[in-house]
Amino acid sequence: MLHRFAILVAATTAVLILAGGLVTSTGSGLSVPDWPNTYGFFMFSFPLSKMVGGIRYEHTHRLIASTVGFLIVILAVWLWRAESRAWVRRLGYIALGAVITQGILGGITVLWYLPDPISIAHASLAQIVFCLTTTIALVTSPGWQRAYSVRASTPDDRVLRIVAMVTTAVVYVQIVIGAIMRHTDAGLAIPDFPLAFGHLIPPHWDAKIAVHFTHRIGALIVSLCVLATTGHVFSHHRRRPELVRPSTLLLFLLLTQITLGALTVLSGKHFIINSLHVVTGASVLVTALVMTLRAHRAQFVEHVSAGSREQDPAYTPHIRRAGPSATAVGFGETRRSSQSERRRLRPAKAGDHA
Protein backbone atom coordinates (compact mmCIF):
# COMPACT_ATOMS: atom_id res chain seq x y z
CA MET A 1 0.00 0.00 0.00
CA LEU A 2 2.82 2.42 0.80
CA HIS A 3 4.34 1.95 -2.64
CA ARG A 4 1.00 2.51 -4.37
CA PHE A 5 0.35 5.63 -2.35
CA ALA A 6 3.81 6.94 -3.24
CA ILE A 7 2.99 6.40 -6.92
CA LEU A 8 -0.22 8.40 -6.44
CA VAL A 9 1.74 11.24 -4.84
CA ALA A 10 4.28 11.29 -7.69
CA ALA A 11 1.52 11.24 -10.32
CA THR A 12 -0.31 14.09 -8.57
CA THR A 13 2.93 16.07 -8.52
CA ALA A 14 3.15 15.67 -12.30
CA VAL A 15 -0.39 17.03 -12.60
CA LEU A 16 0.65 19.99 -10.45
CA ILE A 17 3.55 20.75 -12.79
CA LEU A 18 1.14 20.66 -15.75
CA ALA A 19 -1.21 23.03 -13.92
CA GLY A 20 1.69 25.38 -13.17
CA GLY A 21 2.65 25.30 -16.84
CA LEU A 22 -0.88 26.31 -17.78
CA VAL A 23 -0.74 29.25 -15.36
CA THR A 24 2.49 30.54 -16.89
CA SER A 25 1.47 29.81 -20.48
CA THR A 26 -1.82 31.68 -20.12
CA GLY A 27 -0.32 34.58 -18.15
CA SER A 28 -2.65 33.87 -15.24
CA GLY A 29 -0.15 34.22 -12.42
CA LEU A 30 -1.80 37.37 -11.02
CA SER A 31 -5.39 36.49 -11.86
CA VAL A 32 -5.84 35.92 -8.14
CA PRO A 33 -3.96 38.82 -6.51
CA ASP A 34 -4.17 37.71 -2.86
CA TRP A 35 -2.68 34.75 -1.03
CA PRO A 36 -3.37 32.39 0.68
CA ASN A 37 -7.00 33.37 0.20
CA THR A 38 -8.74 33.78 -3.15
CA TYR A 39 -10.43 37.18 -3.41
CA GLY A 40 -10.99 37.04 0.34
CA PHE A 41 -12.50 33.55 0.27
CA PHE A 42 -10.98 30.56 2.00
CA MET A 43 -9.29 28.66 -0.80
CA PHE A 44 -11.56 25.61 -0.71
CA SER A 45 -14.77 27.64 -0.38
CA PHE A 46 -14.24 29.87 -3.43
CA PRO A 47 -17.43 29.68 -5.58
CA LEU A 48 -17.06 27.63 -8.76
CA SER A 49 -19.21 30.18 -10.58
CA LYS A 50 -16.44 32.75 -10.14
CA MET A 51 -13.74 30.54 -11.65
CA VAL A 52 -13.60 32.26 -15.03
CA GLY A 53 -10.77 33.36 -17.30
CA GLY A 54 -7.33 33.26 -15.72
CA ILE A 55 -8.85 32.67 -12.27
CA ARG A 56 -9.73 29.16 -13.42
CA TYR A 57 -6.09 28.29 -14.08
CA GLU A 58 -4.56 30.03 -11.07
CA HIS A 59 -7.12 28.85 -8.51
CA THR A 60 -7.07 25.28 -9.86
CA HIS A 61 -3.30 25.37 -9.57
CA ARG A 62 -3.62 26.36 -5.91
CA LEU A 63 -6.13 23.62 -5.19
CA ILE A 64 -3.91 20.97 -6.76
CA ALA A 65 -0.87 22.35 -4.93
CA SER A 66 -2.71 22.13 -1.60
CA THR A 67 -3.73 18.56 -2.39
CA VAL A 68 -0.15 17.59 -3.22
CA GLY A 69 1.06 19.18 0.01
CA PHE A 70 -1.53 17.25 2.02
CA LEU A 71 -0.59 13.98 0.30
CA ILE A 72 3.10 14.53 1.01
CA VAL A 73 2.31 15.16 4.69
CA ILE A 74 0.56 11.78 4.78
CA LEU A 75 3.44 10.15 2.91
CA ALA A 76 6.05 11.55 5.31
CA VAL A 77 4.07 10.37 8.36
CA TRP A 78 3.49 6.96 6.77
CA LEU A 79 7.21 6.56 6.09
CA TRP A 80 8.01 7.63 9.65
CA ARG A 81 5.63 5.03 11.07
CA ALA A 82 6.16 2.09 8.69
CA GLU A 83 9.52 2.39 6.94
CA SER A 84 12.53 0.69 8.57
CA ARG A 85 15.18 2.33 6.36
CA ALA A 86 16.32 5.60 7.88
CA TRP A 87 17.45 7.09 4.57
CA VAL A 88 14.01 6.49 3.03
CA ARG A 89 12.34 8.17 5.99
CA ARG A 90 14.66 11.13 5.49
CA LEU A 91 13.53 11.36 1.86
CA GLY A 92 9.99 11.80 3.15
CA TYR A 93 11.05 14.57 5.52
CA ILE A 94 12.98 16.33 2.75
CA ALA A 95 10.01 16.07 0.40
CA LEU A 96 7.79 17.60 3.08
CA GLY A 97 10.20 20.48 3.63
CA ALA A 98 10.54 21.02 -0.11
CA VAL A 99 6.79 21.18 -0.74
CA ILE A 100 6.32 23.62 2.16
CA THR A 101 9.06 25.82 0.72
CA GLN A 102 7.43 25.50 -2.68
CA GLY A 103 4.14 26.76 -1.32
CA ILE A 104 5.83 29.73 0.35
CA LEU A 105 7.63 30.62 -2.89
CA GLY A 106 4.31 30.41 -4.71
CA GLY A 107 2.76 32.85 -2.27
CA ILE A 108 5.71 35.25 -2.51
CA THR A 109 5.48 35.06 -6.30
CA VAL A 110 1.92 36.43 -6.12
CA LEU A 111 2.42 38.93 -3.32
CA TRP A 112 5.55 40.39 -4.95
CA TYR A 113 3.96 40.52 -8.42
CA LEU A 114 5.86 37.72 -10.20
CA PRO A 115 9.53 38.66 -9.66
CA ASP A 116 11.61 36.64 -12.13
CA PRO A 117 14.09 35.13 -9.60
CA ILE A 118 11.31 33.92 -7.29
CA SER A 119 9.23 32.58 -10.19
CA ILE A 120 12.24 30.71 -11.60
CA ALA A 121 13.07 29.28 -8.16
CA HIS A 122 9.44 28.24 -7.76
CA ALA A 123 9.50 26.39 -11.10
CA SER A 124 12.88 24.78 -10.41
CA LEU A 125 11.93 23.56 -6.93
CA ALA A 126 8.79 21.94 -8.37
CA GLN A 127 11.06 19.64 -10.37
CA ILE A 128 12.95 18.66 -7.22
CA VAL A 129 9.69 17.83 -5.43
CA PHE A 130 8.75 15.64 -8.40
CA CYS A 131 12.15 13.92 -8.23
CA LEU A 132 11.76 13.28 -4.50
CA THR A 133 8.28 11.78 -4.77
CA THR A 134 9.37 9.64 -7.73
CA THR A 135 12.41 8.41 -5.80
CA ILE A 136 10.23 7.42 -2.83
CA ALA A 137 7.87 5.56 -5.16
CA LEU A 138 10.84 3.73 -6.69
CA VAL A 139 12.64 2.69 -3.50
CA THR A 140 9.43 1.39 -1.89
CA SER A 141 8.68 -0.82 -4.92
CA PRO A 142 8.99 -4.63 -4.73
CA GLY A 143 11.46 -4.62 -7.61
CA TRP A 144 13.85 -2.29 -5.79
CA GLN A 145 13.57 -4.25 -2.56
CA ARG A 146 14.51 -7.54 -4.20
CA ALA A 147 17.24 -5.80 -6.23
CA TYR A 148 15.35 -6.68 -9.46
CA SER A 149 16.68 -10.24 -9.54
CA VAL A 150 16.31 -13.43 -7.52
CA ARG A 151 18.86 -15.42 -9.51
CA ALA A 152 21.69 -13.02 -10.27
CA SER A 153 23.45 -10.16 -8.58
CA THR A 154 22.45 -6.62 -9.39
CA PRO A 155 24.69 -5.29 -12.18
CA ASP A 156 27.25 -2.75 -11.05
CA ASP A 157 28.29 -0.84 -14.17
CA ARG A 158 30.44 2.16 -13.31
CA VAL A 159 30.19 3.63 -16.82
CA LEU A 160 26.41 3.45 -16.75
CA ARG A 161 26.30 5.03 -13.30
CA ILE A 162 28.36 8.00 -14.46
CA VAL A 163 26.61 8.50 -17.81
CA ALA A 164 23.13 8.23 -16.30
CA MET A 165 24.02 10.65 -13.49
CA VAL A 166 25.44 13.19 -15.92
CA THR A 167 22.33 12.86 -18.10
CA THR A 168 20.04 13.53 -15.14
CA ALA A 169 22.05 16.60 -14.10
CA VAL A 170 22.11 17.97 -17.66
CA VAL A 171 18.35 17.51 -18.01
CA TYR A 172 17.75 19.42 -14.78
CA VAL A 173 19.99 22.30 -15.90
CA GLN A 174 18.11 22.37 -19.19
CA ILE A 175 14.80 22.60 -17.34
CA VAL A 176 16.09 25.51 -15.27
CA ILE A 177 17.18 27.30 -18.46
CA GLY A 178 13.70 26.65 -19.83
CA ALA A 179 12.18 28.20 -16.71
CA ILE A 180 14.40 31.26 -17.16
CA MET A 181 13.27 31.48 -20.78
CA ARG A 182 9.57 31.26 -19.86
CA HIS A 183 9.66 33.74 -17.01
CA THR A 184 11.75 36.31 -18.87
CA ASP A 185 9.40 36.08 -21.87
CA ALA A 186 12.14 34.78 -24.18
CA GLY A 187 10.15 31.88 -25.61
CA LEU A 188 9.72 33.57 -29.00
CA ALA A 189 12.94 35.58 -28.98
CA ILE A 190 13.92 33.38 -31.94
CA PRO A 191 10.69 33.01 -33.90
CA ASP A 192 11.71 30.29 -36.38
CA PHE A 193 12.78 26.66 -36.06
CA PRO A 194 15.08 24.79 -36.59
CA LEU A 195 17.05 27.82 -37.83
CA ALA A 196 17.56 31.07 -35.93
CA PHE A 197 16.49 34.04 -38.03
CA GLY A 198 17.29 31.91 -41.07
CA HIS A 199 20.81 31.07 -39.84
CA LEU A 200 22.42 28.33 -37.80
CA ILE A 201 23.61 30.97 -35.33
CA PRO A 202 21.59 34.14 -34.65
CA PRO A 203 22.99 37.07 -36.66
CA HIS A 204 22.25 39.47 -33.79
CA TRP A 205 22.02 39.07 -30.05
CA ASP A 206 20.35 40.37 -26.93
CA ALA A 207 19.70 38.85 -23.51
CA LYS A 208 16.50 37.07 -24.54
CA ILE A 209 17.98 35.68 -27.74
CA ALA A 210 20.97 34.41 -25.74
CA VAL A 211 18.71 32.59 -23.26
CA HIS A 212 16.57 31.11 -26.03
CA PHE A 213 19.55 29.92 -28.08
CA THR A 214 21.21 28.47 -24.97
CA HIS A 215 18.05 26.43 -24.41
CA ARG A 216 18.29 25.08 -27.95
CA ILE A 217 21.95 24.15 -27.49
CA GLY A 218 20.97 22.54 -24.19
CA ALA A 219 18.39 20.42 -26.02
CA LEU A 220 21.15 19.14 -28.29
CA ILE A 221 23.38 18.28 -25.33
CA VAL A 222 20.51 16.52 -23.56
CA SER A 223 19.82 14.50 -26.70
CA LEU A 224 23.45 13.37 -26.92
CA CYS A 225 23.48 12.40 -23.23
CA VAL A 226 20.24 10.45 -23.52
CA LEU A 227 21.51 8.63 -26.62
CA ALA A 228 24.75 7.77 -24.81
CA THR A 229 22.88 6.40 -21.78
CA THR A 230 20.29 4.41 -23.67
CA GLY A 231 22.84 3.15 -26.18
CA HIS A 232 24.98 1.81 -23.34
CA VAL A 233 21.96 0.05 -21.82
CA PHE A 234 20.92 -1.55 -25.10
CA SER A 235 24.51 -2.65 -25.77
CA HIS A 236 25.41 -4.03 -22.34
CA HIS A 237 22.18 -4.63 -20.39
CA ARG A 238 19.58 -5.70 -22.93
CA ARG A 239 18.51 -8.56 -20.65
CA ARG A 240 17.84 -6.26 -17.73
CA PRO A 241 14.21 -5.10 -18.09
CA GLU A 242 14.53 -2.66 -15.19
CA LEU A 243 17.04 -0.75 -17.33
CA VAL A 244 15.65 -1.40 -20.81
CA ARG A 245 12.14 -0.17 -19.99
CA PRO A 246 13.15 3.31 -18.74
CA SER A 247 15.64 3.56 -21.63
CA THR A 248 12.88 2.95 -24.14
CA LEU A 249 10.59 5.41 -22.36
CA LEU A 250 13.39 7.97 -22.21
CA LEU A 251 13.90 7.83 -25.98
CA PHE A 252 10.17 8.23 -26.58
CA LEU A 253 9.92 11.17 -24.17
CA LEU A 254 12.96 12.83 -25.74
CA LEU A 255 11.44 12.62 -29.21
CA THR A 256 8.12 13.94 -27.88
CA GLN A 257 9.86 16.78 -26.05
CA ILE A 258 11.81 17.91 -29.12
CA THR A 259 8.60 17.85 -31.17
CA LEU A 260 6.72 19.86 -28.55
CA GLY A 261 9.58 22.36 -28.33
CA ALA A 262 9.47 22.92 -32.08
CA LEU A 263 5.68 23.22 -32.06
CA THR A 264 5.84 25.71 -29.19
CA VAL A 265 7.84 28.09 -31.37
CA LEU A 266 5.98 27.40 -34.62
CA SER A 267 2.56 27.80 -32.94
CA GLY A 268 3.51 31.09 -31.30
CA LYS A 269 3.57 29.48 -27.83
CA HIS A 270 0.14 27.88 -27.86
CA PHE A 271 -0.67 27.48 -24.19
CA ILE A 272 -1.56 23.77 -24.34
CA ILE A 273 1.51 22.83 -26.37
CA ASN A 274 3.72 24.95 -24.14
CA SER A 275 2.31 23.36 -20.98
CA LEU A 276 2.75 19.85 -22.36
CA HIS A 277 6.33 20.81 -23.17
CA VAL A 278 6.83 21.69 -19.49
CA VAL A 279 5.42 18.47 -18.05
CA THR A 280 7.14 16.28 -20.66
CA GLY A 281 10.46 17.87 -19.70
CA ALA A 282 9.74 16.95 -16.10
CA SER A 283 8.97 13.39 -17.22
CA VAL A 284 12.31 13.21 -19.04
CA LEU A 285 14.00 14.29 -15.81
CA VAL A 286 12.40 11.71 -13.52
CA THR A 287 12.86 8.93 -16.08
CA ALA A 288 16.57 9.73 -16.26
CA LEU A 289 16.59 9.79 -12.45
CA VAL A 290 14.98 6.35 -12.27
CA MET A 291 17.63 5.08 -14.67
CA THR A 292 20.36 6.60 -12.48
CA LEU A 293 19.00 5.13 -9.26
CA ARG A 294 18.61 1.68 -10.76
CA ALA A 295 22.14 1.88 -12.13
CA HIS A 296 23.28 2.63 -8.56
CA ARG A 297 21.16 -0.14 -6.98
CA ALA A 298 24.19 -2.34 -6.34
CA GLN A 299 25.65 0.43 -4.19
CA PHE A 300 22.87 -0.17 -1.65
CA VAL A 301 23.86 -3.80 -1.01
CA GLU A 302 26.96 -5.75 -0.14
CA HIS A 303 25.72 -9.23 -1.05
CA VAL A 304 22.43 -9.87 -2.84
CA SER A 305 21.31 -13.44 -3.28
CA ALA A 306 17.72 -14.50 -3.84
CA GLY A 307 16.61 -10.98 -2.92
CA SER A 308 17.11 -11.65 0.78
CA ARG A 309 16.54 -8.64 3.01
CA GLU A 310 18.85 -10.10 5.64
CA GLN A 311 21.77 -9.79 3.20
CA ASP A 312 21.03 -6.19 2.39
CA PRO A 313 22.13 -3.67 5.07
CA ALA A 314 19.60 -1.24 3.62
CA TYR A 315 16.84 -3.37 5.12
CA THR A 316 18.38 -4.07 8.52
CA PRO A 317 15.63 -3.40 11.10
CA HIS A 318 16.35 -0.57 13.51
CA ILE A 319 16.81 -1.54 17.15
CA ARG A 320 14.69 1.46 18.08
CA ARG A 321 11.69 -0.34 16.54
CA ALA A 322 12.04 -3.23 18.98
CA GLY A 323 13.44 -1.25 21.90
CA PRO A 324 15.68 -2.43 24.73
CA SER A 325 12.85 -4.29 26.46
CA ALA A 326 12.33 -6.50 23.43
CA THR A 327 16.05 -7.18 23.29
CA ALA A 328 16.05 -8.13 26.95
CA VAL A 329 13.07 -10.45 26.43
CA GLY A 330 14.83 -12.14 23.54
CA PHE A 331 17.98 -12.59 25.64
CA GLY A 332 15.96 -14.00 28.48
CA GLU A 333 14.20 -16.49 26.23
CA THR A 334 17.52 -17.65 24.82
CA ARG A 335 18.97 -18.02 28.32
CA ARG A 336 16.00 -20.07 29.56
CA SER A 337 16.17 -22.29 26.47
CA SER A 338 19.87 -22.94 27.09
CA GLN A 339 19.23 -23.85 30.74
CA SER A 340 16.44 -26.24 29.76
CA GLU A 341 18.70 -27.90 27.23
CA ARG A 342 21.47 -28.35 29.80
CA ARG A 343 19.03 -29.94 32.28
CA ARG A 344 17.80 -32.33 29.61
CA LEU A 345 21.29 -33.48 28.72
CA ARG A 346 22.61 -33.65 32.34
CA PRO A 347 23.16 -37.24 33.61
CA ALA A 348 20.41 -38.31 35.93
CA LYS A 349 21.16 -38.74 39.64
CA ALA A 350 19.94 -41.71 41.62
CA GLY A 351 17.59 -39.56 43.60
CA ASP A 352 15.93 -38.19 40.51
CA HIS A 353 14.08 -41.49 39.92
CA ALA A 354 12.75 -41.79 43.43
C-alpha positions in Angstrom: 0.0 0.0 0.0 2.8 2.4 0.8 4.3 2.0 -2.6 1.0 2.5 -4.4 0.3 5.6 -2.3 3.8 6.9 -3.2 3.0 6.4 -6.9 -0.2 8.4 -6.4 1.7 11.2 -4.8 4.3 11.3 -7.7 1.5 11.2 -10.3 -0.3 14.1 -8.6 2.9 16.1 -8.5 3.2 15.7 -12.3 -0.4 17.0 -12.6 0.6 20.0 -10.4 3.5 20.8 -12.8 1.1 20.7 -15.7 -1.2 23.0 -13.9 1.7 25.4 -13.2 2.7 25.3 -16.8 -0.9 26.3 -17.8 -0.7 29.3 -15.4 2.5 30.5 -16.9 1.5 29.8 -20.5 -1.8 31.7 -20.1 -0.3 34.6 -18.2 -2.7 33.9 -15.2 -0.1 34.2 -12.4 -1.8 37.4 -11.0 -5.4 36.5 -11.9 -5.8 35.9 -8.1 -4.0 38.8 -6.5 -4.2 37.7 -2.9 -2.7 34.8 -1.0 -3.4 32.4 0.7 -7.0 33.4 0.2 -8.7 33.8 -3.1 -10.4 37.2 -3.4 -11.0 37.0 0.3 -12.5 33.5 0.3 -11.0 30.6 2.0 -9.3 28.7 -0.8 -11.6 25.6 -0.7 -14.8 27.6 -0.4 -14.2 29.9 -3.4 -17.4 29.7 -5.6 -17.1 27.6 -8.8 -19.2 30.2 -10.6 -16.4 32.8 -10.1 -13.7 30.5 -11.7 -13.6 32.3 -15.0 -10.8 33.4 -17.3 -7.3 33.3 -15.7 -8.8 32.7 -12.3 -9.7 29.2 -13.4 -6.1 28.3 -14.1 -4.6 30.0 -11.1 -7.1 28.9 -8.5 -7.1 25.3 -9.9 -3.3 25.4 -9.6 -3.6 26.4 -5.9 -6.1 23.6 -5.2 -3.9 21.0 -6.8 -0.9 22.4 -4.9 -2.7 22.1 -1.6 -3.7 18.6 -2.4 -0.2 17.6 -3.2 1.1 19.2 0.0 -1.5 17.3 2.0 -0.6 14.0 0.3 3.1 14.5 1.0 2.3 15.2 4.7 0.6 11.8 4.8 3.4 10.1 2.9 6.0 11.5 5.3 4.1 10.4 8.4 3.5 7.0 6.8 7.2 6.6 6.1 8.0 7.6 9.6 5.6 5.0 11.1 6.2 2.1 8.7 9.5 2.4 6.9 12.5 0.7 8.6 15.2 2.3 6.4 16.3 5.6 7.9 17.4 7.1 4.6 14.0 6.5 3.0 12.3 8.2 6.0 14.7 11.1 5.5 13.5 11.4 1.9 10.0 11.8 3.1 11.1 14.6 5.5 13.0 16.3 2.7 10.0 16.1 0.4 7.8 17.6 3.1 10.2 20.5 3.6 10.5 21.0 -0.1 6.8 21.2 -0.7 6.3 23.6 2.2 9.1 25.8 0.7 7.4 25.5 -2.7 4.1 26.8 -1.3 5.8 29.7 0.4 7.6 30.6 -2.9 4.3 30.4 -4.7 2.8 32.8 -2.3 5.7 35.3 -2.5 5.5 35.1 -6.3 1.9 36.4 -6.1 2.4 38.9 -3.3 5.6 40.4 -4.9 4.0 40.5 -8.4 5.9 37.7 -10.2 9.5 38.7 -9.7 11.6 36.6 -12.1 14.1 35.1 -9.6 11.3 33.9 -7.3 9.2 32.6 -10.2 12.2 30.7 -11.6 13.1 29.3 -8.2 9.4 28.2 -7.8 9.5 26.4 -11.1 12.9 24.8 -10.4 11.9 23.6 -6.9 8.8 21.9 -8.4 11.1 19.6 -10.4 13.0 18.7 -7.2 9.7 17.8 -5.4 8.7 15.6 -8.4 12.2 13.9 -8.2 11.8 13.3 -4.5 8.3 11.8 -4.8 9.4 9.6 -7.7 12.4 8.4 -5.8 10.2 7.4 -2.8 7.9 5.6 -5.2 10.8 3.7 -6.7 12.6 2.7 -3.5 9.4 1.4 -1.9 8.7 -0.8 -4.9 9.0 -4.6 -4.7 11.5 -4.6 -7.6 13.9 -2.3 -5.8 13.6 -4.2 -2.6 14.5 -7.5 -4.2 17.2 -5.8 -6.2 15.4 -6.7 -9.5 16.7 -10.2 -9.5 16.3 -13.4 -7.5 18.9 -15.4 -9.5 21.7 -13.0 -10.3 23.5 -10.2 -8.6 22.4 -6.6 -9.4 24.7 -5.3 -12.2 27.3 -2.7 -11.1 28.3 -0.8 -14.2 30.4 2.2 -13.3 30.2 3.6 -16.8 26.4 3.5 -16.8 26.3 5.0 -13.3 28.4 8.0 -14.5 26.6 8.5 -17.8 23.1 8.2 -16.3 24.0 10.6 -13.5 25.4 13.2 -15.9 22.3 12.9 -18.1 20.0 13.5 -15.1 22.0 16.6 -14.1 22.1 18.0 -17.7 18.3 17.5 -18.0 17.8 19.4 -14.8 20.0 22.3 -15.9 18.1 22.4 -19.2 14.8 22.6 -17.3 16.1 25.5 -15.3 17.2 27.3 -18.5 13.7 26.6 -19.8 12.2 28.2 -16.7 14.4 31.3 -17.2 13.3 31.5 -20.8 9.6 31.3 -19.9 9.7 33.7 -17.0 11.8 36.3 -18.9 9.4 36.1 -21.9 12.1 34.8 -24.2 10.1 31.9 -25.6 9.7 33.6 -29.0 12.9 35.6 -29.0 13.9 33.4 -31.9 10.7 33.0 -33.9 11.7 30.3 -36.4 12.8 26.7 -36.1 15.1 24.8 -36.6 17.1 27.8 -37.8 17.6 31.1 -35.9 16.5 34.0 -38.0 17.3 31.9 -41.1 20.8 31.1 -39.8 22.4 28.3 -37.8 23.6 31.0 -35.3 21.6 34.1 -34.6 23.0 37.1 -36.7 22.3 39.5 -33.8 22.0 39.1 -30.1 20.4 40.4 -26.9 19.7 38.8 -23.5 16.5 37.1 -24.5 18.0 35.7 -27.7 21.0 34.4 -25.7 18.7 32.6 -23.3 16.6 31.1 -26.0 19.6 29.9 -28.1 21.2 28.5 -25.0 18.1 26.4 -24.4 18.3 25.1 -28.0 21.9 24.2 -27.5 21.0 22.5 -24.2 18.4 20.4 -26.0 21.2 19.1 -28.3 23.4 18.3 -25.3 20.5 16.5 -23.6 19.8 14.5 -26.7 23.5 13.4 -26.9 23.5 12.4 -23.2 20.2 10.4 -23.5 21.5 8.6 -26.6 24.8 7.8 -24.8 22.9 6.4 -21.8 20.3 4.4 -23.7 22.8 3.2 -26.2 25.0 1.8 -23.3 22.0 0.1 -21.8 20.9 -1.5 -25.1 24.5 -2.6 -25.8 25.4 -4.0 -22.3 22.2 -4.6 -20.4 19.6 -5.7 -22.9 18.5 -8.6 -20.7 17.8 -6.3 -17.7 14.2 -5.1 -18.1 14.5 -2.7 -15.2 17.0 -0.7 -17.3 15.7 -1.4 -20.8 12.1 -0.2 -20.0 13.2 3.3 -18.7 15.6 3.6 -21.6 12.9 3.0 -24.1 10.6 5.4 -22.4 13.4 8.0 -22.2 13.9 7.8 -26.0 10.2 8.2 -26.6 9.9 11.2 -24.2 13.0 12.8 -25.7 11.4 12.6 -29.2 8.1 13.9 -27.9 9.9 16.8 -26.0 11.8 17.9 -29.1 8.6 17.8 -31.2 6.7 19.9 -28.5 9.6 22.4 -28.3 9.5 22.9 -32.1 5.7 23.2 -32.1 5.8 25.7 -29.2 7.8 28.1 -31.4 6.0 27.4 -34.6 2.6 27.8 -32.9 3.5 31.1 -31.3 3.6 29.5 -27.8 0.1 27.9 -27.9 -0.7 27.5 -24.2 -1.6 23.8 -24.3 1.5 22.8 -26.4 3.7 24.9 -24.1 2.3 23.4 -21.0 2.7 19.8 -22.4 6.3 20.8 -23.2 6.8 21.7 -19.5 5.4 18.5 -18.1 7.1 16.3 -20.7 10.5 17.9 -19.7 9.7 16.9 -16.1 9.0 13.4 -17.2 12.3 13.2 -19.0 14.0 14.3 -15.8 12.4 11.7 -13.5 12.9 8.9 -16.1 16.6 9.7 -16.3 16.6 9.8 -12.5 15.0 6.3 -12.3 17.6 5.1 -14.7 20.4 6.6 -12.5 19.0 5.1 -9.3 18.6 1.7 -10.8 22.1 1.9 -12.1 23.3 2.6 -8.6 21.2 -0.1 -7.0 24.2 -2.3 -6.3 25.6 0.4 -4.2 22.9 -0.2 -1.7 23.9 -3.8 -1.0 27.0 -5.8 -0.1 25.7 -9.2 -1.1 22.4 -9.9 -2.8 21.3 -13.4 -3.3 17.7 -14.5 -3.8 16.6 -11.0 -2.9 17.1 -11.6 0.8 16.5 -8.6 3.0 18.8 -10.1 5.6 21.8 -9.8 3.2 21.0 -6.2 2.4 22.1 -3.7 5.1 19.6 -1.2 3.6 16.8 -3.4 5.1 18.4 -4.1 8.5 15.6 -3.4 11.1 16.3 -0.6 13.5 16.8 -1.5 17.1 14.7 1.5 18.1 11.7 -0.3 16.5 12.0 -3.2 19.0 13.4 -1.3 21.9 15.7 -2.4 24.7 12.8 -4.3 26.5 12.3 -6.5 23.4 16.1 -7.2 23.3 16.0 -8.1 27.0 13.1 -10.4 26.4 14.8 -12.1 23.5 18.0 -12.6 25.6 16.0 -14.0 28.5 14.2 -16.5 26.2 17.5 -17.6 24.8 19.0 -18.0 28.3 16.0 -20.1 29.6 16.2 -22.3 26.5 19.9 -22.9 27.1 19.2 -23.8 30.7 16.4 -26.2 29.8 18.7 -27.9 27.2 21.5 -28.3 29.8 19.0 -29.9 32.3 17.8 -32.3 29.6 21.3 -33.5 28.7 22.6 -33.6 32.3 23.2 -37.2 33.6 20.4 -38.3 35.9 21.2 -38.7 39.6 19.9 -41.7 41.6 17.6 -39.6 43.6 15.9 -38.2 40.5 14.1 -41.5 39.9 12.8 -41.8 43.4 
